[in-house]
Amino acid sequence: MSSNPWLKKNPFMSMWLSAANSVANTARGQATRQARRNASAAAAQAGNSLFSFWTQAMGLTAKSAHRKKR
């Protein structure tokens, strides 16, 4: 009985697939980080817009952060 050559391990294909998986995982990580940054920025902007809308609607103004020196 002879061994099937298609079932033997190929070290070059193994190295190539390992490198391809590494590149794919790096790209996926970068895309995930960018999506999280965009979502965080959108949430912050929405919060600021809501706060600004309601303070203007109620006639409130932001108080100065500076205190008088004594």
Secondary structure by P-SEA (a helix, b strand, c coil): ccccccccccaaaaaaaaaaaaaaaaaaaaaaaaaaaaaaaaaaaaaaaaaaaaaaaacccccccccccc
